[in-house]
């Protein structure tokens, strides 16, 4: 049975919080895993593992992007989700298996191309993760489409928690690089088992391979996903390609990594918003869908003060995380964090346009942004270096967010409330001034960040940004009052 959407706003907020916390586990668990593997495998072994993982993850993400957004919408709108889920499950398995076979066959060529013969065997072993990941992703997409957001969060949390445990166990048993790969495979299998426990699409039902209308959404959204990935990496690639040193590329990459939290938020929020809006459109609750869409865009605008907080203490953050040698990442982070927030707005508006039946609009907006970014980097990087790249990235992201907002206004007649934008800008200025005045070296940074975050919240509340209903909704999502629980999918 699918979850009840009698309180879609609360359900969306509660689900976003759960999925965000689950996906954010990748930060501490990934750091611990990397710290362990670098010590146990050494530079050579860890390098082979990292390269194999990068190739496999890129393929997994590409396959997942082909189905994900279209799956959220079609499952949410389906009168009977089981026949559709069976077809999507088999499509994921087929494409994932084909990708794994391709990696198996091309691994000797990849080893030769990368001048690393020792990459062949690890890459072939890692290829088995691709169909596992794709099948798990099919289940997770189904959970999102059905509105079972907490169960979706549970499956991701199971993967990120089990991954370091399995990797450490198998590497300590003497399996070296193969142990790390088997641990990664095991974590994906744990995720699949957990997702399968939460929802069970038919496995042995004959799939209807034809998906009427599905590919009309899938292809433009997949191209959009590929394009946004390219846009996110274009600054670093062109910085290096236009004569940047390895040190400059390393510092720039570090700044990008420090600005990753908004991207995790977008990963958590965007799919859930698309599922919610699609279901509301199906039930002809357009007014409520527009209200939730407006609140979602407003929520992104309210991230600006926290971006200003990050910009104001950029040097403290960079030095605390990476050490004094990466202090030069601070001015880059000051711009890239705003680029990340603008990218969240693009993700949210993409969900709105897709739910409203305009899957090609995001792609149409992206193409000129790619051209604008390429021209900007070509003109600016040779003169201003990494800082110029960060400024162009922020300006292009802001242009994309503005164009997306204009498109949503034209489509649904909704936008960001001007009063919320004004309050957010004023509080952002105050937050930046406060963080620059109060220095917090080393461990005290862990105190400074939550304190100023509370100040931001208090300032927004004092300026009248939050209604009493919104404050009650936030308290319920944080567990201060038990929210309504959705029925688990079965």
C-alpha positions in Angstrom: 0.0 0.0 0.0 1.3 3.5 -0.8 1.7 6.2 1.8 -1.1 8.6 2.5 -0.4 12.1 1.3 -3.1 13.9 3.4 -0.3 16.1 4.8 2.1 16.3 1.8 4.0 19.3 3.1 4.8 17.7 6.4 5.5 14.4 4.6 7.9 16.1 2.2 9.8 17.9 4.9 10.1 14.8 7.1 11.3 12.7 4.1 13.8 15.3 3.0 15.3 15.5 6.5 15.6 11.7 6.7 17.1 11.2 3.2 19.5 14.1 3.7 20.8 12.7 6.9 21.1 9.2 5.3 23.0 10.5 2.3 25.2 12.7 4.5 26.5 9.6 6.1 28.8 9.3 3.0 30.9 12.2 4.5 32.1 10.6 7.8 32.0 7.0 6.5 33.8 7.9 3.3 36.5 9.8 5.2 37.0 6.9 7.6 37.2 4.4 4.8 39.7 6.6 2.9 41.8 7.0 5.9 41.9 3.3 6.5 42.6 2.3 2.9 45.4 4.8 2.4 47.2 3.3 5.3 46.5 -0.4 4.5 46.8 -0.4 0.8 49.5 2.3 0.3 49.5 4.8 -2.5 49.7 2.2 -5.3 46.9 -0.1 -4.0 44.6 2.8 -3.1 45.2 4.4 -6.4 44.1 1.3 -8.3 41.1 1.0 -6.1 40.2 4.7 -6.6 40.5 4.5 -10.4 38.4 1.4 -10.6 35.8 2.8 -8.3 35.7 6.1 -10.3 35.0 4.3 -13.6 32.3 2.0 -12.1 30.6 4.8 -10.2 30.5 7.0 -13.3 28.7 4.2 -15.2 26.4 3.5 -12.3 25.4 7.2 -12.0 24.9 7.5 -15.8 22.6 4.4 -15.9 20.6 5.6 -12.8 20.2 9.1 -14.4 18.5 7.5 -17.4 15.6 6.2 -15.4 15.5 8.1 -12.1 13.5 11.3 -12.7 11.1 9.7 -15.2 10.5 6.8 -12.8 9.6 9.2 -9.9 6.9 10.8 -12.0 5.4 7.8 -13.7 5.3 5.7 -10.5 3.7 8.5 -8.6 1.1 8.9 -11.2 0.4 5.2 -11.9 -3.0 3.8 -10.9 -1.3 0.4 -10.4 2.4 0.6 -9.7 3.2 -3.1 -9.8 3.2 -3.8 -13.5 5.2 -0.6 -14.2 7.7 -1.4 -11.4 8.3 -4.9 -12.8 9.1 -3.4 -16.2 11.4 -0.8 -14.7 13.2 -3.4 -12.6 14.0 -5.5 -15.7 15.1 -2.4 -17.6 17.5 -1.5 -14.8 18.8 -5.1 -14.6 19.3 -5.3 -18.4 21.1 -2.0 -18.8 23.2 -2.6 -15.7 24.2 -6.0 -16.9 25.1 -4.7 -20.3 27.3 -2.0 -18.7 29.0 -4.6 -16.5 29.8 -6.8 -19.6 31.1 -3.7 -21.4 33.5 -3.0 -18.5 34.6 -6.6 -18.4 35.4 -6.6 -22.1 37.1 -3.2 -22.1 39.1 -3.6 -18.9 42.3 -4.7 -20.7 42.0 -1.7 -23.0 41.4 0.7 -20.1 44.4 -0.7 -18.3 46.6 -0.1 -21.4 45.1 3.4 -21.9 45.8 4.3 -18.3 49.2 2.6 -18.3 48.2 0.4 -15.4 48.0 -3.4 -16.2 47.2 -4.1 -12.6 43.8 -2.3 -13.0 42.3 -5.1 -15.2 41.4 -7.7 -12.5 40.1 -5.2 -9.9 38.0 -3.4 -12.6 36.5 -6.7 -13.7 35.6 -7.6 -10.1 34.1 -4.2 -9.5 32.0 -4.5 -12.6 29.7 -6.9 -10.7 28.6 -3.9 -8.6 26.9 -2.2 -11.6 23.9 -4.5 -12.0 23.5 -4.8 -8.2 23.5 -1.0 -7.9 21.1 -0.6 -10.8 18.6 -3.1 -9.3 18.9 -1.4 -5.9 18.3 1.9 -7.6 15.1 0.6 -9.2 13.8 -0.3 -5.8 14.8 3.1 -4.3 13.1 4.9 -7.2 10.0 2.9 -6.5 10.1 3.9 -2.9 10.4 7.6 -3.8 7.6 7.3 -6.4 5.3 5.7 -3.8 6.2 8.4 -1.2 7.9 5.9 1.2 10.7 8.5 1.9 11.8 7.1 5.2 12.2 3.7 3.8 14.3 5.2 1.0 16.5 6.8 3.6 16.8 3.6 5.5 18.2 1.7 2.4 20.9 4.4 1.8 21.8 4.5 5.4 22.3 0.7 5.4 24.7 1.0 2.6 26.9 3.8 4.0 27.1 2.2 7.4 27.9 -1.3 6.2 30.4 -0.2 3.6 33.3 0.8 6.0 32.6 -2.2 8.2 32.8 -4.7 5.4 35.8 -3.1 3.8 37.8 -3.0 7.0 36.9 -6.6 7.8 37.8 -8.0 4.4 41.0 -6.0 4.1 42.1 -7.0 7.6 41.6 -10.6 6.5 44.3 -10.1 4.0 42.3 -9.5 0.8 44.0 -6.2 0.0 42.4 -4.3 -3.0 40.1 -7.2 -3.7 38.8 -7.0 -0.1 38.0 -3.4 -0.5 36.1 -4.1 -3.7 34.3 -7.1 -2.1 33.3 -4.8 0.8 31.9 -2.3 -1.7 29.9 -5.1 -3.4 28.7 -6.3 -0.1 27.5 -2.8 0.9 25.5 -2.5 -2.4 24.0 -5.9 -1.7 23.0 -4.8 1.8 21.3 -1.7 0.3 19.4 -3.9 -2.2 18.2 -6.3 0.6 17.0 -3.4 2.7 15.2 -1.7 -0.2 13.7 -5.1 -1.2 12.5 -5.5 2.4 10.7 -2.2 2.2 9.1 -2.7 -1.2 8.7 -5.8 -3.4 8.2 -5.1 -7.1 7.3 -8.4 -9.0 10.4 -10.2 -10.2 8.9 -13.1 -12.1 6.1 -11.2 -13.8 6.6 -10.9 -17.5 7.7 -7.3 -18.1 6.0 -5.1 -20.7 9.2 -3.8 -22.3 7.4 -1.0 -24.0 7.0 2.1 -21.8 4.5 4.5 -23.5 5.5 8.1 -22.8 8.4 7.1 -20.5 11.2 7.8 -22.9 9.8 11.2 -23.8 10.7 12.2 -20.2 13.7 9.9 -19.7 15.9 11.0 -22.6 15.8 14.8 -22.1 16.2 14.4 -18.3 19.1 12.0 -18.8 20.8 14.5 -21.2 20.1 17.2 -18.6 21.7 15.1 -15.9 24.8 14.4 -18.0 25.0 18.1 -18.9 24.8 19.3 -15.3 27.5 16.8 -14.3 29.7 18.3 -17.1 28.9 21.8 -16.0 29.9 21.0 -12.4 33.3 19.7 -13.5 34.0 22.1 -16.3 35.7 24.7 -14.2 38.2 22.3 -12.8 38.8 20.6 -16.2 39.4 24.0 -18.0 41.5 25.3 -15.1 43.9 22.4 -15.6 43.6 22.4 -19.4 44.4 26.1 -19.6 47.7 25.8 -17.9 46.8 25.5 -14.2 49.3 23.7 -12.1 48.6 20.4 -10.2 48.7 22.4 -7.0 46.1 24.9 -8.2 43.9 22.0 -9.3 44.2 20.3 -6.0 43.3 23.5 -4.1 40.3 24.1 -6.4 39.1 20.6 -5.9 39.4 20.9 -2.2 37.2 24.0 -2.3 34.7 22.1 -4.4 34.6 19.4 -1.8 33.9 21.8 1.0 30.9 23.1 -0.9 29.3 19.7 -1.3 26.6 19.9 1.4 24.1 21.9 -0.8 24.5 19.1 -3.5 23.6 16.5 -0.9 20.6 18.5 0.0 19.5 18.7 -3.6 20.0 15.0 -4.0 17.7 14.4 -1.0 15.1 17.1 -1.8 14.7 17.1 -5.6 13.4 13.5 -6.2 11.0 13.7 -3.2 9.6 17.0 -4.5 9.1 15.6 -8.0 7.3 12.6 -6.5 5.1 14.7 -4.3 4.1 17.2 -7.0 3.4 14.4 -9.6 1.0 12.7 -7.2 -0.7 16.0 -6.4 -1.1 16.8 -10.1 -2.6 13.3 -10.7 -5.2 14.0 -8.0 -6.0 17.4 -9.5 -4.6 19.2 -6.4 -2.8 21.8 -8.5 -3.3 24.6 -6.0 -1.6 22.6 -3.2 1.2 21.5 -5.6 1.9 25.2 -6.5 1.9 26.0 -2.8 4.5 23.3 -2.0 6.6 24.3 -5.1 6.6 27.9 -3.9 7.6 26.9 -0.4 10.4 24.7 -1.9 11.9 27.6 -3.9 11.6 29.8 -0.8 13.5 27.2 1.2 16.4 27.4 -1.2 16.5 31.2 -0.9 16.7 30.7 2.9 20.0 28.8 2.4 21.7 32.0 1.4 22.5 33.1 4.9 24.2 29.7 5.6 26.2 30.2 2.4 27.2 33.6 3.7 28.2 31.9 7.0 30.4 29.5 5.0 32.0 32.3 3.0 32.7 34.4 6.1 34.6 31.5 7.8 36.0 30.0 4.6 39.6 30.3 5.7 38.9 28.7 9.1 37.0 25.8 7.4 39.7 25.2 4.8 42.5 25.2 7.3 40.6 23.1 9.8 39.7 20.4 7.3 42.7 20.3 5.0 45.5 22.0 6.9 47.4 25.3 6.4 48.6 24.4 3.0 45.0 24.7 1.7 44.4 28.2 3.0 44.3 29.4 -0.6 41.0 27.5 -1.0 39.2 30.0 1.1 38.4 32.7 -1.5 37.4 30.0 -3.9 35.0 28.5 -1.4 33.5 31.9 -0.8 32.2 31.9 -4.4 31.7 28.1 -4.9 29.3 27.9 -2.0 27.0 30.4 -3.6 27.3 28.5 -6.9 26.2 25.3 -5.0 23.1 27.0 -3.6 22.2 28.3 -7.1 22.5 24.7 -8.4 20.1 23.6 -5.7 17.6 26.1 -7.1 18.1 24.6 -10.6 17.5 21.1 -9.2 14.3 22.2 -7.5 12.9 24.1 -10.5 13.8 21.1 -12.7 11.6 18.9 -10.5 8.8 21.5 -10.8 9.0 21.7 -14.6 9.1 17.9 -14.9 6.1 17.4 -12.6 4.3 20.0 -14.7 4.9 18.0 -17.9 7.8 20.0 -19.3 10.8 17.6 -19.2 12.6 19.3 -22.1 12.7 22.8 -20.6 15.6 22.1 -18.1 17.7 20.8 -21.0 16.9 23.8 -23.2 18.0 26.1 -20.3 21.2 24.1 -19.8 22.6 24.2 -23.3 23.3 28.0 -23.4 24.7 27.8 -19.8 27.3 25.3 -20.9 28.3 27.6 -23.8 28.4 30.6 -21.5 30.5 28.8 -19.0 33.0 27.6 -21.6 33.4 31.1 -23.0 33.7 32.6 -19.6 36.4 30.1 -18.5 38.4 30.6 -21.7 38.4 34.4 -21.2 38.9 34.6 -17.4 41.1 31.7 -16.3 44.2 32.7 -18.3 44.1 36.1 -16.6 42.7 35.4 -13.1 43.4 31.7 -12.6 41.5 29.7 -10.0 39.7 32.7 -8.5 38.4 33.7 -11.9 37.1 30.1 -12.5 35.3 30.2 -9.2 33.7 33.6 -10.0 32.6 32.5 -13.4 31.1 29.3 -11.9 29.1 31.3 -9.4 27.8 33.7 -12.1 26.8 30.9 -14.4 25.1 29.1 -11.7 23.2 32.3 -10.7 22.2 32.8 -14.3 20.9 29.2 -14.5 18.9 29.7 -11.3 17.4 33.0 -12.5 16.5 31.4 -15.9 14.9 28.5 -14.1 12.8 30.8 -11.9 11.6 32.8 -14.9 10.6 29.5 -16.6 8.6 28.3 -13.5 6.9 31.7 -13.3 5.9 31.4 -17.0 4.7 27.8 -16.5 2.9 27.9 -13.2 2.7 31.6 -12.3 4.7 31.1 -9.0 8.1 32.3 -7.8 10.1 33.3 -4.8 8.3 35.6 -2.4 10.1 39.0 -2.6 9.8 39.6 1.2 11.6 36.2 1.8 14.3 37.2 -0.7 14.8 40.6 1.1 15.0 39.0 4.5 17.4 36.3 3.3 19.8 39.0 1.8 19.7 41.1 5.0 20.4 38.1 7.2 23.2 37.0 4.8 24.9 40.3 5.2 24.6 40.1 9.0 25.9 36.5 9.0 28.9 37.3 6.9 29.8 40.3 9.0 29.5 38.2 12.2 31.6 35.3 11.0 34.4 37.6 9.7 34.5 39.4 13.1 34.5 36.3 15.3 37.5 34.1 14.5 37.4 30.5 15.8 40.7 28.6 15.2 40.9 24.8 15.3 38.3 22.9 17.2 36.4 26.0 18.3 35.0 26.1 14.7 32.7 23.2 15.7 31.2 25.6 18.3 31.1 28.7 16.1 29.2 27.1 13.2 26.1 25.9 15.2 26.0 29.1 17.3 25.9 31.4 14.2 23.4 29.0 12.5 21.1 29.5 15.5 21.6 33.3 15.2 20.6 33.1 11.6 17.5 31.1 12.5 16.6 33.6 15.2 17.1 36.6 12.9 14.8 35.1 10.3 12.2 34.4 12.9 12.4 37.9 14.4 12.0 39.4 10.9 8.7 37.4 10.6 9.9 34.9 8.0 8.3 31.8 9.6 4.6 31.4 10.4 3.4 29.6 13.5 2.4 26.7 11.3 5.8 26.4 9.7 7.5 26.5 13.1 5.2 23.7 14.3 6.0 21.7 11.1 9.7 22.1 11.7 9.4 20.9 15.2 7.5 17.9 14.1 10.1 17.1 11.5 12.9 17.3 14.0 11.1 14.9 16.3 9.9 17.3 18.8 6.4 16.2 18.0 5.7 12.8 16.3 4.9 13.3 12.6 2.3 11.3 10.8 4.0 8.1 9.6 3.4 6.8 6.1 2.3 3.2 5.5 5.2 1.1 4.2 5.0 0.1 0.6 4.6 -3.6 -0.1 
